[in-house]
Amino acid sequence: MTLSQIFSQNYLFDINPTPQSNLYIPLLILFGLMIVLAAAISFQRKSIKKVVGKFFVPLLSAGVLGLIYLFARHESLPYLSSRFFLVLIICMFLAWVFILLVWSAKFIPKYMNSQKIEDRYNRYLPKAKKKNG
């Protein structure tokens, strides 16, 4: 299959494509991995979570929408099983990640600098005393 056939209007906007596909397992692994990564992000330390936590929503939403797509494709549901829905999921995820990467490139250096200043300041503060209860 050529690239022009893949992006042809008949192939991409087919309302109910055939449910047989060789991409079930790789797509299931990809979307499952997105959900697992989103779960791993939610259990990060508070200092790292401020930066990496922004990727939780795109990973979780793309993973869940991808699993809905695979279910719809398996059950041959019209419109939800179309290849265009898969393209929308992938484009949404890539746009979201691109925006977050640009944000991270601007935010992380400022955040690391403020962390250094805060650590230097906290080094000279007295330690809190334990309360005897």
C-alpha positions in Angstrom: 0.0 0.0 0.0 1.4 3.4 -1.0 1.3 6.6 1.0 -1.1 8.2 -1.4 -3.5 5.2 -1.0 -3.3 5.6 2.8 -4.2 9.2 2.8 -6.9 8.9 0.1 -10.3 10.1 1.0 -12.0 6.7 0.5 -9.5 4.8 2.7 -9.2 7.4 5.5 -12.9 8.3 5.8 -14.3 4.8 5.4 -17.1 4.7 7.9 -16.8 1.1 8.9 -13.5 -0.5 7.9 -12.9 -4.2 8.1 -12.2 -5.3 11.7 -9.3 -7.6 10.7 -6.0 -5.8 11.1 -2.4 -6.6 11.9 -2.1 -3.4 14.0 -4.3 -4.6 17.0 -1.4 -5.8 19.1 1.0 -2.9 18.5 -1.7 -0.3 19.0 -2.9 -2.1 22.1 0.6 -2.1 23.5 1.1 1.6 22.5 -2.1 2.8 24.1 -1.7 0.5 27.2 1.9 1.9 27.6 0.5 5.5 27.5 -1.9 4.6 30.4 0.9 3.0 32.4 3.1 6.0 31.9 0.3 8.3 33.0 -0.1 6.2 36.1 3.6 6.3 36.8 3.6 10.1 36.5 0.9 10.3 39.1 3.1 8.5 41.7 6.1 10.8 41.2 7.7 12.9 43.9 6.2 16.4 44.4 9.3 18.2 43.1 9.4 16.2 39.8 5.6 16.1 39.5 5.4 19.8 39.0 7.3 19.5 35.7 6.4 16.0 34.5 2.8 16.1 35.8 1.7 18.2 32.8 2.1 15.1 30.6 -0.4 13.1 32.6 -3.5 14.4 30.9 -2.3 13.9 27.3 -1.0 10.4 28.0 -4.1 9.3 29.8 -6.6 10.9 27.3 -4.7 9.5 24.2 -4.5 6.1 25.9 -8.2 5.9 26.8 -9.3 7.2 23.4 -7.0 4.7 21.7 -8.5 1.8 23.6 -12.0 3.1 22.7 -10.9 3.2 19.1 -9.6 -0.4 19.3 -12.8 -1.6 20.9 -14.9 0.2 18.3 -12.8 -1.3 15.5 -13.2 -4.8 17.0 -17.0 -4.3 17.3 -17.2 -2.6 13.9 -19.0 0.5 15.2 -19.5 3.1 12.5 -17.5 6.4 12.7 -15.7 5.5 15.9 -13.9 2.7 14.1 -12.8 4.9 11.2 -9.2 5.4 10.5 -9.8 9.2 10.7 -10.6 8.8 14.4 -7.1 7.2 14.9 -5.5 10.0 13.0 -7.3 12.6 15.2 -6.1 10.8 18.3 -2.5 10.8 17.1 -2.6 14.4 15.9 -4.2 15.6 19.2 -1.5 13.8 21.2 1.4 15.0 19.1 0.1 18.7 19.2 -0.3 18.5 23.0 3.1 17.0 23.6 4.7 19.6 21.3 3.1 22.4 23.2 4.2 20.9 26.5 7.8 20.4 25.2 8.0 24.0 24.2 6.6 25.0 27.6 9.1 22.7 29.3 12.0 24.2 27.4 11.1 27.6 28.8 10.0 26.6 32.3 12.6 24.0 33.4 15.6 26.3 33.4 13.8 28.9 35.4 12.5 26.2 37.8 15.9 24.7 38.3 17.4 28.1 39.0 14.8 28.9 41.6 15.3 25.5 43.2 19.1 26.2 43.5 18.4 29.6 45.1 15.8 28.0 47.5 18.2 25.2 48.5 21.0 27.7 49.1 18.6 29.8 51.3 17.3 26.8 53.2 20.8 25.6 54.0 21.3 28.4 56.4 17.9 28.3 58.1 17.8 26.6 61.5 16.4 23.1 61.7 12.9 22.6 63.2 12.9 21.2 66.7 11.0 18.0 67.4 8.0 18.4 69.7 7.8 16.1 72.6 4.3 14.9 72.9 
